[in-house]
Amino acid sequence: MIMKLFLLVSFLLLLTSCQGRRNLNTWEDKYPFIRYASSFSSSSSTAVGKAYDYIIVGGGTAGCPLAATLSQNFSVLLLERGGVPFTNRNVSFLRNFHISLADLSPTSASQYFISSEGVFNSRARVLGGGTCINAGFYTRPSHRDIERLGLDAKLVNESYPWIENQIVHMPKLTSWQRAMRYGLLEVGISPDNGFTYDHLYGTKVGGTTFDRYGRRHSAAELLKSATRENLDVLIHATVQKVVFDKSGKKPKAIGVTFKDEKGKQHLALLSNKQGSEIILSSGAIGTPQLLLLSGVGPKADLERMNISMVLDNEFVGKGMSDNPMNSLFVPFKTRMEQSLIQTVGIAKTGVYIEASSGFSQSPDSIHCNHGMLSAEIGQLSTIPPKQRTKEAIEAFKRNKHNLPHEVFKGGFILGKVAHTKSRGKLSLCNTNIDDNPSVSFNYFSHPHDLQQCVHAFHIIEKLVKSTHLTNYMPPDEDTFEKLLNLSVLANVNLLPRHANDTRSLKQFCKDTVTTIWHFHGGCQVGKVVNSDYKVLGVQGLRVIDGSTFSQSPGTNPQATLLMMGRYMGLKILKRRLGHTAAGT
């Protein structure tokens, strides 16, 4: 009897163990075409071996739906410098959103960088791109944005449902988000548009890529819709440059060089079929950086880095912009459940009001944070800029470990400026693709943007005094000026503070500016690419990502970028195959 019991227990343990291994390998079963870059054989991509109809550089927000769509009829190689999101808990769960952004390790899904102004920022380094590290808010852009992008409205409307049916959900509003919704209506941001994907003036609840269990659904999941035999996805494949054939009248992109996770170099080549292309979808930082490293950009900049010039284009890396965001920290009476952006107020004047709540540091958290989730009291801004040595910053980070848990208990009301007019630029610091380039956004350099921020905070001042929000704040913290003081103390950037931060909203805006990760530009239409996103002056090279935008569409660009991947995939198929292309 004892032996039978022992065998039964052993069998159950073995079954559980096997089941556990199957769970760990689930993503490999669903996505058998995803492999490590080291498995790629350069010899198979020679003229006599396998070559691809499309090579897509960047498996991000636009790159994944683009690859899945093109694979319906053509062979596609998708190269992603990061790993998979499926087994990364920091990526997969809403509760770990802040930890993912705070992870500064080389293998993090988000690569940390600081703009030249001293504003903390992050760029994605994972299959699924920005959809793996963002706040999940999903909302379509306005009709005007679509017209500005020059897109076919019919094909746009065919593309959205393909995305939404796979990875978008209706959120379950938290109490803080409900308070924000009714508070916005109370202060005149009306009408109440309820739950909708559409961009409408007033107050609305948008979609989310987090399901009801708080699990994230990223662009990487769209690869399930691919034609498997036509798609190869390589992770930890860091593309170093585009290879050009310069023997013709125009330079022609014919392949890319990349390194794998072990540092070994590879060459991937396009097929000789007419219409084969390399498509860059590495984002507003990665794409202009890669073009420069490949010899496409301003002649003087290329010469400075000893890069052999393929094409002199003064506009590569120019026109960079980021929608500035400023936050008001609101301490709560009691601990609040975590929430990212669910409700948004869209003012006709061109500002957006959003909110988050409940994120805090726990014993298993990475004790470092920045951006809109930095509510630390005791901040780096107390160190004068000239004294912000590497040692001083490290000492500051160590001291943050001792901060009381309670200082993180609260929420944020966010004011974002739409349709920014301030412009910056991107340039190379060196020729290492792994290093961040130098990026300047010149926040609030245009007076229009600064005035918009002030207007946003006039709305927020009314909002914190509304009956729906005062219930959440302690009695001694319910004045706007006190909340401004708390917000000024937060470690949100490396900019120095001024004595009149809380007396001048203009100064407050300039000193407490942060990113909302909506940076764009660097490869704009009419300057670097044409209206079909083909790179001007060369053949066989296209750009499909946010670097082509002159404005960030909608309140959040995620839906537009996802749609762009599907839209351009369908458009390319239609043109190459005719109107009978599958899936149209």
N, C-alpha and C positions, 0 to 999 in steps of 0.2 A: 504493500500500500504506500509506504514511504517512497519507494523507488518510483512508483507510478506518479506520485505527486511531484517528485523531483523532475521527472521527465516532462510532465505537463508544464511546470514553471519554466524549465529550460526552453521548451518549445515556444512558449509565449514571449519569453525574453528575446529569443532569436527572431520571432515574427516582428516584434516591436522594433528590433534593431534593423531588420531589413526594410521595414516600413519607413523608419527614419532615414535610411539611405535613399530610399525611393523619393522621399520628400525633398531631400537635399538635391537630388538630381532632376527634380521636376522641370526646372527651366531648360535643362539640356534635352529633355524629352519633347518639350513644346517647341524648342528652337534648335533643332539639330544642325542648322546652318551657321550657328554662332560658334566660332573657334578662336583659340588663342592665336595671336599673330605669328608666333614661332612655328605654327603648323604650316604656314604658307611656304611654298616652294617657288623661288624666283624662276627656276628653270622651266616651270610649267606655264610661265607667262611670256615665253618667248614667241617669236613669230610662228614657230612650228607647234607650240603648245597652246595652253589655254590663255585666251585674252578676253577682255570684257567689253560689252557694248557700252556700259556706263561704270565709271568709278566715282563713287560719292565719298567725299572727304568730310567726315563729321556725322556721327549717328545721333543727332540731336533732335530738337523739336520739329524741324522741317526735314531733316535727313532721313529719319525713320519712315514717315509716311511716303516720302518720295521714293525710297528704295523699294518699299512694299508694292507701290503702284507700278513702277517701271518693270519690276520682276514679272509682271503678268505676261510680258511678251519678249523680254530681253534679258540677257545675262547681266547681273549687277554685282559689283564688289563694293561693299560698304566698309569703310575703315574708320574705327573709333579709337581714340587714344586712351580712353578710360576702360573700366571694367563693366560688368553687368550690374544692374540695380537690384536684381531679384533676390539676392542673398545679403543685401546690405540693409541692416535694420535702421540705420540712420536715414536712409532714403525711403524705405518702405512704409514708415509709420509717421503719422502727423505729430505724435508726441515727441518725436526725435528731430523735428524740423530744425530747431535751433542748434542741435548738436552737430548736424551735418555741416551747417554753415560755419561753425566754430572749429571744425576739425582742420588743422593746418598741416596735417601729415601729407607726405608725397603721394599717398594712394587715396586721398580723400576724393569724394565725388565732386567737391567744389574746390576750385583753385583760387586761393585768396590773392587779391591784388589791391594796391592802394593807388588811387589816381594822383596825379601830380599836385592836386589841391590838398590832398590829405584826407580823402574820403575812402573809407573801407568799402570793398566790393568783392564779388565772387563771380567766377565763370565756371560753367559746368565741365566736368571731366568724367563722364560716365555715359554709357549707352542710354539714350533717352534725353540727354542734354538737360536743358533748363527745366524740363518738366519733372526732373528728378529732385531738384533742389529749390523749386519755387514754392509759393504759398498756395498753389493749386487752384486759384480763382480762374474761372473760365467764362468769358463773355465775348460775344462777337463785336467787331468794330462797327462804327456807324456806316451808313450808306455813303456818306461823304468820304470816309476813309477808303472805301472800296473804289470809289470814283477817282480819288487821288492816286491810288495805286495803279489805275488803268486796267482793272481786272474785268473779265466778263461776268456780269452778275449772275447769269444763269448757271455757269459752271461753278461759280463760288457757292451758290446755294445747293448744288449737287455734292459739293465736297464736304461741307460741314457735317451732314448727318453721318457720313462714313466715319468721321472722328468721334462724334458724340455718342453714337450707338455702341462704341467699343470702350471708351475710357472716361466718359463724363457722367456725373451724377448730380442729383438734386440734394443740396445740403440739408442737414437737420440743424436748424438754428440753435445756437447756444443762447443763454439768457443775455449775455453781453451784446451779442449780435442783434437780438431782438430789441434791446434797449436802444442800440444805435439806430435801428430802422425807424422806430417810432420817434426817437429824438430828432432825427433828420427831418421827418415829416413835420414835427412840431415847430421847427425853426424855419420852415418854408421851402425845404428841398422837396418839392412835390411835382407831380402826383405820386401816389403809391403804385408802382408798376408790378409789385409782387415778384414772383419767381419768373425770370425770363433770361434767355441768352442774349436778347437784343439790347443794343445800346440806346437807351431812352433817357431823356432828361427827367430828373426826379430821383426817387429812391427805389432801388431794386435789390433783389436777391439774385445772385448769379449762380452759375453751375460750379462744380468743383471736381477735381480729379481725385479726391479722396472719397472712398466709399463710406457707408454708414458704420463700418468697423474701424475707420481711421486709417485704412490702408491706401497707399498711393497707387494710382494707375498712370503710368508714364507713356511717352511716345514709343518706348521700346516694345510695348505690348501690341502696337499696331503691326509689328513684323509678323505676327501670327497670320495676317491676311496675305502674306507674300506667297508667290509660287515657289515652293521650297527648292526645287531643282534648279531654279534660275538665280538663286541668291546665295552669296557667300558674305558673311559678316565676320570681320576680324576685330577682336578687342585687344586693347593694349598695342594698337598699331598707330604709332605716331608718325604722321606724314611730315616729311622735312622739306620737300619742295615738289613743284610740278615740273615735269620734264618736257622740254619743247624741242620740236624739230624746226630749225631756223633756216632750212635750205630753200623754202618757198618764198613767195611774195610776202606772206604774213607768217609769223611764228605759229606753229600748230602744237597744241597740247597732245602728247602721245602717251603719257604715263605719269606715275608718281614714284618717288622713293620714300620708303618708310622704315622705321626700326621697330623691332618687336620687343616684347617684355624682357628679353635677355640681352638687348642691345645689338642684335644682329641686323644688318642692313638687307633690304629687299627692294626689288623693282617690280611694280605691277604695270602692265601695259594695256592700252585700249586695243580693241580689234580694228582691223582695217576697213570695216564696214562704214559706208557713208552715214553720217549722223551720230556716230559714236562720240561720247563726250566725257570729260571730267567735270564734275559738278562740286563746287566748294560750298559746304553747308556747316562751316566751323564757327559761325557766329560773328558778332560785330567786333570781337577782339581777334579771334583766330583766323578769320578769312583775310582781312587786310594784312595781318602779320605774315601769313603764308604767301600771299601774292608778292609782298616785298622780298621775302626770302627766295622766291622763285625768279626774281629779276623783273617784276612788273611793278613800277612805281616811279616816284620822282628820281630823276637821274642823280641829283646831288646826294640824296639819301642813300642810294644804292652804292655810289662811289665811296661814300664815307665808310660803308661797311665792307668794301671790297667785294661786292656782289656783281657778278657779270650781268649786264643789262640785257633783258629781252625786249622790253618795251618801256619807253619813257612816258609815264602818265602821272602828272603832278597831283591828281586828285585822290590817289590811293592813300587811305588813312586820314583823309580830310573830312570835315563835316561831322565829326563825332559829337554825339549828344547823349545826355542822360536826363531823364525826367527827375528833377530834384524832389525829394520828399523831406518833410519835416514832421516830427512827432511830438505829441503832448503825452507825457507819462501821467497816468491816472492811477493812484493807489486805491486798492479796494478795501472795503471793511473786512471781507472774508476771502478765503481762497476761492478762485474762480476756475471753472473748467477751461481747458485750453481751446482756443479757436484761432484760426487764421481768417483771412478775408472771406466773408460771406455776403456782407451787405455793403453797398456802395451808394453814396450820394453823388449824382452827376449834376453839377450846377451849369446853367447856361453860360455863365461867365468863363468857363474853361478850367475849373478845378474839380478834383475828385476827393471825396472824404471817405476814408475806410477805417478799419479797426482790427486789432488783434488782442488776445488776452491769455492770461494764465500760464505763460511759459516761465519756468524757473529752473534753477540749477539744483540737481539732485546728486546724491553721492556717486552715481555712476556716470554723471555728465562730464564732458570735457569742460574744464573751468576756464573757458575763454569765449567771448562773445563779441559781436559787433553789430552795427546796423540797427534796424528797428527793434531788435530784441535786447538792446543794451540799456538796462535800467540801473546800472551800478551807481551807487552814491560813493564818491571817492574816485576820481577820474584822471586820466592821463593829461587832460587839458590843463591841469594845475601845474604841469611841468612846462616851462617855457620852451618854445619850439627849438631854439638852439641847443637846449640841454637834453633833447629827446634822442639820446644815444641808444644804441642797441642794448647796452647794459641797463639803462634807465627803463626802457620799455619792458625788458625781461623782469626787472625788479617789480615793476607795476603789476605785471601779470601774476607774479607769485603772491603779491599782497592781496590780489582779488580773491584768492582762495579763502581768505579769512572773513570775507564779507558775510554778514548775517543773511540767512536764507530769505528773511522777510523782505529785503529790499527788492526782491524780484517779484513780489506778489502785487500784481496789478495788470493794467492793460495799456494800450496805446491807441490814440486817435491820430490818424495819419492824414496829412494834407499833401496831395500830389498836384504838381503843375502839369497841365496838358499842353501839347503843341508848343514846346519850348523853342525859343529863338536863340538861346546861347549855344555857341559852337566851339568845339575843341579839335584836337587832332591826335593821331596815333603815330608813333615812330619806333623804330627798332632800337633797343639798347645793345643788342649783340645778335649773333647769328644762331643762337641756340633756341630752337622751337619750344623747348620746355620752359624757358624763362618768359615772364610776362614782358610785353613791350611797354614803352612809356605811353601813358594815356592821360590826356587832359580833357576834361569836359567843360571847363570854364563856367561852372555853376553860377547863375545869377549875374553873369557879365552883361546880359541884356536887361535893361530896366523893366521890360514887359514881364519877364519871368519873376522878378522880385516883387512886382506889384501883385501878381497872381498869388504868390505865397502869402502876402499880407492879407489878401482877400480871403484866402482859405482859412486863415486864423481868426478872421472876424466871424466866420461861420462857426468855427470850432469854439470860440468864446461863448457864443449863444448856445451851442450844443451842450457844453458842460454845465450850463445853468438850467437846462431843460429838466422838467420833472422826471423824465424817464432815466436820466443819468445821475441825478443827485442822490438817488437811493443807493448807489454803489460806492460812493465816496465817503470817507470819514468826515465828520462835521467840521474839523479844523483844516481840511484840505480842499474845501469846495470852492475856493476862489480861483479865478483864472490866473492871477498873478503868481499865486503860490505854486500852481501847477507849472507855470512857465519856469519858475525858479528850480523846481525839481528836475524839469526836463533839461535845463541848461547844465545841471550837474552831471548828467549822464555821459558816459564815455562813448559818444557816437561817432566821433571823428578825431582827427589830429589837428584841427584848427584851433587857434587861440581864442579864448573867450574875452569879452569886453564888459566893461562896467555897466553899460546901458543895454545889456542883452534883454532884460525883461521890461525895459521902458520903451524900447524901440523894436517894433515887430520886424522891421527891415533888418536890423542888426541880429535879432534872434534867428531869422531865416538864414542869413548868411553864415552865422556861427554854428548852427546846429544842423546844417544840411546833411542828408544821408542819401543813399541810393535806394531805389525800389527795384533795382536790377532790370531796368528797361532800357539799357543803353543800346544805341543803334548808330548807323552811319559807317563811313569808311570806304564803302564801295557803292556809292549812290547812282541811281538811274540817271542816264544822260551824261555822267561824268566818268564812271568806271565801267558800267554795264549799260546795255541798251534796254528797251522796253520789254524784251524777252529774257532779260537777265544774262545775256551773253556778254562776255568781257570784250570791250571795245579794242580793236587793233590786233586781236589774236583769233585763232580758230580752235574749235573743239573745247572751249572752256566757258563754263557758266557759273553764276553765283546765285544760290537760292537760300537766303537767310536774312536776318535783321540788319545786316550791314548795308543792304540796299535801301533801307528806309530813310526818308528824310524826316519823318515824324513817327512816333510810336503810336500804332493804331489802337483805338478803343481805350478803355480804362486800363486794360492789361493786354499785352500783345500775344499771349500764349495761343489763343484760339486762332488768330490770324496766321501765325507761323505754322501751326499744325495744318490749317487749311491750305496754306501756300504749298506745302509739300505734296499734298494730295492733288491740288489744283494743277500745279506745274507738271506733275507726273501724268495726269490725264491729258493735259494740253500737248505734251511732248508725244504721247502715244497717238493722239488723234492726228497730229501732223505727220508722224512717221508712218503710221499704218493706214491712215484714212479714217473716216467717221465710223467705221465698223469695229474700231478698237474695243477689245473686251473691257467690260466694267464701266462703259460710258453710258 
